[in-house]
Structure formats: structure tokens, C-alpha cells
């Protein structure tokens, strides 16, 4: 059977199934399998193109788990590691970086030798994430300023942003995510370069002296990279193909088996099982159509940033995409495809045995209901 005749199942099923019944050809079903798996690869490619995966520097919580490594923490106080008060750890332990100043009007902590890191708008890191906690012996808010500097090369060349609006009360951890890069409102001093960020400084200032403490934890730069660029899709091609083949085979077996069983209930014989099995394989051309339609709908949806701590990704996808009409329509395409398959099965049964359209439709409808229940409650 030619490719043209296989596609004829979609737009002229009566004519197509008459030819198929005259000469059932397993090679044609194999071609249907190739088309189905190819369409599933396409829809997965589109989906992966929408997923942007979080990339961090450092990969783990390394910067706040040691005072000196490839980086270097310094302070106007006494820098140390705190293993009793922290927000995140890594395989080497659970700490925050801490500094204490006695009877001072300011406290600062800086980390150097962390780059150079590219934070330019096109290819670089887009956000800076950290937890910060400060303590003033009287609970007074930093009255004379709270700033964060990003060094570029030397410490005299830096970008600066205010932290005042992000700070919580004394002795409370605050989580902050700052947008970084050009056009993000950072002031600059001495011509720093967003393509070469080499260190950071946290600085809090008060008007009168007091005992002061600052703690930093979970400090990292991050950006979101297309899963196509990370190799996630290329690494998943084989599993996608295997899953597509297994799904096709399972649907094929279930539909053919259920139809044969229901036909017996209706006291109809559908002929040799092997020939009937081959004939039913052609109805899954409908799967190609609704899978490609899903790909088209997915292509219109916005991209998704997937954080490393996203949890259940499917829940996140539903939360972000469910308001969009394209996603809502796509979610019903599988059901519409199953209805189409049931209709093609009815045509095949009618032409195969010459039974009435009513009985052929009844067999197909009952089979559809059973198939729907199996998918709904048993996931098969």
C-alpha cells in the first residue's frame, strides 16, 4: 500500500478500507507506526522548545558553605560559618556566612574571585538570588542605606542597587531575587562591564553605633536556558521513540481486542484475528493528525521557566498554561482523536463483514467507552 493510500484513510475512509480489506498489508501498519512516532517526536520537540531550565552559578550552595575556596569572603567584622542558622546546604554541610561588628555604624560582607560571570542581556545570567538576615541590637532598620554592589574587575568598578525595599525586620531571613543586567536600573561607577562580574558586596549602614550581625545564604546567579540548548531533548529522543512505539502498540492491541470482544457479544464474527488486527492498525492515522494539531497549538503558548525546585513540573505547566485557549483546546484533542478512531473502526467493521451501520457503530461506541474507562481509571 502506498503512502497516498494510507493518508486516504483520513479523507476517504470508505474507499481506503475497501482497498485495505481486499489486501491487508502489515507493511502499511509499520508505515503508520513510523508516522505516529514521528509526529510524537515533533510535539515533544515543540514542548521542549517551550521549557527553559534553570542554570546556576554556583551549581550548589558552594559560596556560602566555605569562607575561602575558589572564592574569598571578607568583612569589616569577623566572618565565619554559622551551622545553626541557615536556609540551604549542600553535600558538604549546612551553613550560612556570618559577620559580626561590635559598636559599629556599618557592616559589610563581600565575596570576590567568583567570575568573571557574563550577566549581559543576551546570553548571560538574568537574576541574582540570595537569602539575607541582619540583626541590630535594638532592632533598628538600616537608616542610612542598604546596598548591593556587583564588582567588575576591581572593587572600584561596580554596579550598585538598593536593598532597602527588600529587607525584612531585624533577625528575620529575607529571600531576594534581583534582576541583573543592562536596563535593570542599576547605577554604575567607574565603567563596569556586565559581561565580567567578579564579586559582590552587601552593605548596611546606620546613623549611630551598635552591635551588628549579617548572614548570607543560598547565593547564586541564575538564568534560564532552552532545554533544546542544554541537550535535554536530544538526550530524550530514544526514550520518546520507545514510549511512542509502546503507546502505539498498546492502543492497537487494546482497540483490536476490545472490538473483537464486543463483536462476539453482538454475535458478530470479524474474521481472522490477524487480518482484523492489521486492518485496525490503519485507523491510527488519526493519531498523526491530532498529534500534529497539538504541536501547532503548543507552539503558540509562551515559554516556561522551570526552576530547579519546581516540584511537580506537570502542576507548574498546568498553572502557567491552563488560562490559554490553545492549552485548553489541546487538552481535549486526545479525546477528539479517540472519537475519530472509534468512527474509523466502525467503518472498518461495517465494510469487513457487511453488517449494518447501526450495529457497526454500536460495537465501536461500546469499545470507545471501555477504552475511555481503561484510560481514565487505569492509565492504559
Buried (B, 14 or more C-beta within 10 A) or exposed (E): BEEEBBBBBBEEBEEBBEBBBEEBBEEBBEBBBEBBBBBBBBBBBBBBBBBBBBBBBBEEBBBBBBBEEEBBBBBBBEBBBBEEBBBBBBEEEBBBBBBBBEEBBBBBBBBBEBBEBBBBEEEBBBBBBBBBBBBBEEEEBBBEEBBBBBBBBEBEBBBBBBBEEBBBEBEEBBEBEBEBBEEBEBEBEEEBBBBBBBBBBBBBBBEEEBBBBBBBBBBBBBBBBBBBEBEBBEEBEEEBBEBBBEBBEEBBEBBBBBBBEBBEEEEBEBBEEEBBBBBBBBBBBBBBBBBBBBBEBBEEBEEBBBBEEBEEEEEBBEEBBEEBEBBEEBBEBBEBBBBBBBBBBBBBBBBBBEBEEEBBBBBBBBBBEBBBEEBEEEEE
